Amino acid sequence: MARTCLPLLAAGQAQEGMPSTEANAVPDTQLGLTDDEVQLLRFHQAQANSSSSRAASRASSQGLLLLDSSSLAALSRHLDRLMQQIQQRIEYLSEQSSIVTLQQYDRAGNLIDNADAEIARFQNIMAEMDELEVDFDRIAHIKDIVKGQRRRVEGLERDLEQTSSRREREHHSHSHSHRHGHSSRHEGGSSGHRHRHH
């Protein structure tokens, strides 16, 4: 099964030849995200790497997702924390909405005098919960895209490492053969020379 190959750009500038994986980036508009999700990705990529990677912050400001395994891992961890915070906020608001619902009535089950204010508060809570759920779904979608890109980059890095180590072994083996052959020829020439001399 062929890998989906997204166009790669070098962050900051185009590079000829074979740029390193760390320098590669992909336009964030070509990741299958909505406009809102693209904006969220740019913001959170800059946030996730603000202290460790200027390149990621620069890439996000240029509309690129940096294809570097450490940057993608940092972004993935940041999105995990964000989703956890959203989930906790939704749970808190859900509890508050239950409390507000109960507070609208007195012990006899009649609506209290300031029920309108409590109803407005309840509606605000529900509206915030709706917004948070939309944000949670958007972040989850972005995280799935980032996870896919991270798997792809890590696969490419493994391939590069294997190719590099194979070339190293081949080079070592070739050098060893060359030295051995040269040494044999040298010894043969010396013994022949000594024989003719006698």
C-alpha positions as CSV (number, residue, x, y, z in Angstrom):
1,M,0.0,0.0,0.0
2,A,1.5,3.3,-1.1
3,R,2.0,6.0,1.4
4,T,0.2,9.2,1.0
5,C,2.9,11.7,0.0
6,L,2.1,15.3,0.9
7,P,4.3,18.0,-0.7
8,L,7.3,18.8,1.5
9,L,8.8,22.3,1.9
10,A,11.8,23.3,3.8
11,A,10.9,25.5,6.8
12,G,12.2,29.0,6.1
13,Q,13.7,28.3,2.7
14,A,13.6,25.7,-0.1
15,Q,16.5,23.4,-0.2
16,E,17.9,21.4,-3.1
17,G,18.8,17.8,-2.9
18,M,17.8,15.7,0.1
19,P,17.0,18.0,3.0
20,S,17.1,16.4,6.5
21,T,13.8,15.3,8.0
22,E,14.1,18.1,10.6
23,A,14.0,20.8,7.9
24,N,10.9,19.4,6.3
25,A,7.4,20.9,6.7
26,V,4.0,20.5,5.0
27,P,1.5,23.3,4.3
28,D,-1.1,23.1,7.1
29,T,-3.9,23.9,4.6
30,Q,-3.2,20.5,2.9
31,L,-3.8,18.3,5.9
32,G,-7.5,17.9,5.5
33,L,-8.4,20.4,8.3
34,T,-11.2,23.0,8.3
35,D,-10.2,26.7,8.4
36,D,-10.9,26.8,12.1
37,E,-8.8,23.7,12.7
38,V,-5.9,25.2,10.7
39,Q,-6.0,28.3,12.9
40,L,-6.0,26.1,16.1
41,L,-3.1,24.1,14.7
42,R,-1.0,27.2,14.1
43,F,-1.7,28.6,17.5
44,H,-1.0,25.3,19.4
45,Q,2.1,24.4,17.3
46,A,3.6,27.7,18.4
47,Q,2.4,27.2,22.0
48,A,3.7,23.6,22.2
49,N,7.2,24.4,21.0
50,S,7.6,28.0,22.2
51,S,10.2,27.1,24.7
52,S,12.1,24.4,22.8
53,S,11.8,25.0,19.1
54,R,11.9,28.4,17.3
55,A,11.7,26.5,14.0
56,A,8.2,25.2,14.9
57,S,7.0,28.6,16.0
58,R,8.4,30.1,12.8
59,A,6.8,27.3,10.7
60,S,3.4,27.9,12.3
61,S,3.6,31.6,11.5
62,Q,4.3,30.7,7.9
63,G,1.3,28.2,7.7
64,L,3.5,25.1,7.9
65,L,3.5,22.0,10.1
66,L,7.1,21.1,10.9
67,L,7.7,17.5,10.1
68,D,10.2,16.7,12.9
69,S,9.5,13.8,15.2
70,S,10.4,15.7,18.4
71,S,8.3,18.8,17.5
72,L,5.4,16.5,16.5
73,A,5.8,14.6,19.8
74,A,5.7,17.9,21.8
75,L,2.6,19.1,19.8
76,S,0.9,15.7,20.4
77,R,1.6,15.9,24.2
78,H,0.3,19.5,24.3
79,L,-2.9,18.5,22.5
80,D,-3.4,15.6,24.9
81,R,-3.1,18.0,27.9
82,L,-5.5,20.5,26.2
83,M,-8.1,17.8,25.6
84,Q,-7.8,16.7,29.2
85,Q,-8.4,20.3,30.4
86,I,-11.4,20.7,28.1
87,Q,-12.8,17.4,29.4
88,Q,-12.4,18.5,33.0
89,R,-14.1,21.9,32.2
90,I,-17.0,20.1,30.6
91,E,-17.4,17.8,33.6
92,Y,-17.3,20.8,36.0
93,L,-19.9,22.7,33.9
94,S,-22.1,19.6,33.8
95,E,-22.0,19.5,37.6
96,Q,-22.8,23.2,37.8
97,S,-25.7,22.9,35.4
98,S,-27.2,20.2,37.7
99,I,-26.8,22.5,40.7
100,V,-28.3,25.4,38.9
101,T,-31.3,23.3,37.8
102,L,-32.0,22.3,41.4
103,Q,-31.5,25.9,42.6
104,Q,-34.4,27.2,40.4
105,Y,-36.9,25.5,42.6
106,D,-37.7,25.8,46.3
107,R,-38.3,22.8,48.6
108,A,-42.0,22.7,47.6
109,G,-41.0,22.5,43.9
110,N,-42.0,26.0,43.0
111,L,-39.9,28.3,40.8
112,I,-38.0,30.7,43.0
113,D,-38.2,34.5,42.6
114,N,-34.9,34.9,40.8
115,A,-35.5,31.9,38.6
116,D,-35.0,34.0,35.4
117,A,-31.4,34.8,36.5
118,E,-30.8,31.1,37.3
119,I,-32.2,30.0,33.9
120,A,-30.0,32.6,32.1
121,R,-27.0,31.2,34.1
122,F,-28.0,27.6,33.1
123,Q,-28.2,28.6,29.4
124,N,-24.8,30.3,29.6
125,I,-23.4,27.1,31.1
126,M,-25.0,24.9,28.3
127,A,-23.7,27.3,25.6
128,E,-20.1,27.1,27.0
129,M,-20.4,23.3,27.1
130,D,-21.5,23.2,23.5
131,E,-18.5,25.4,22.5
132,L,-16.1,23.3,24.5
133,E,-17.4,20.1,22.9
134,V,-16.9,21.6,19.4
135,D,-13.3,22.6,20.4
136,F,-12.7,19.1,21.8
137,D,-13.7,17.5,18.5
138,R,-11.6,19.9,16.5
139,I,-8.5,19.2,18.8
140,A,-9.2,15.5,18.5
141,H,-9.2,15.7,14.7
142,I,-6.0,17.8,14.7
143,K,-4.4,15.3,17.0
144,D,-5.2,12.4,14.7
145,I,-3.6,14.3,11.8
146,V,-0.5,15.1,13.9
147,K,-0.3,11.4,15.0
148,G,-0.4,10.2,11.4
149,Q,2.3,12.7,10.4
150,R,4.4,11.6,13.4
151,R,4.1,7.9,12.4
152,R,5.1,8.8,8.8
153,V,8.1,10.9,9.9
154,E,9.3,8.3,12.4
155,G,9.0,5.6,9.6
156,L,11.1,7.8,7.3
157,E,13.7,8.4,10.0
158,R,14.0,4.6,10.6
159,D,14.3,4.0,6.8
160,L,17.1,6.7,6.7
161,E,18.9,5.1,9.7
162,Q,18.7,1.6,8.1
163,T,20.0,2.9,4.7
164,S,22.8,4.8,6.4
165,S,23.8,1.9,8.5
166,R,23.7,-0.5,5.5
167,R,25.9,1.9,3.5
168,E,28.3,2.1,6.4
169,R,28.6,-1.7,6.6
170,E,29.0,-2.0,2.8
171,H,31.7,0.7,2.8
172,H,33.5,-1.0,5.7
173,S,33.4,-4.4,4.0
174,H,34.6,-2.9,0.7
175,S,37.5,-1.0,2.4
176,H,38.5,-4.2,4.2
177,S,38.5,-6.3,1.0
178,H,40.5,-3.6,-0.8
179,R,43.1,-3.5,2.0
180,H,43.4,-7.3,2.1
181,G,43.8,-7.5,-1.7
182,H,46.4,-4.8,-1.8
183,S,48.3,-6.5,1.0
184,S,48.3,-9.9,-0.8
185,R,49.5,-8.4,-4.0
186,H,52.3,-6.6,-2.2
187,E,53.4,-9.8,-0.4
188,G,53.3,-11.8,-3.7
189,G,55.4,-9.2,-5.5
190,S,58.0,-9.2,-2.7
191,S,58.4,-13.0,-2.6
192,G,58.7,-13.0,-6.4
193,H,61.4,-10.4,-6.3
194,R,63.4,-12.2,-3.7
195,H,63.2,-15.5,-5.7
196,R,64.6,-13.8,-8.9
197,H,67.3,-12.2,-6.8
198,H,68.6,-15.6,-5.6
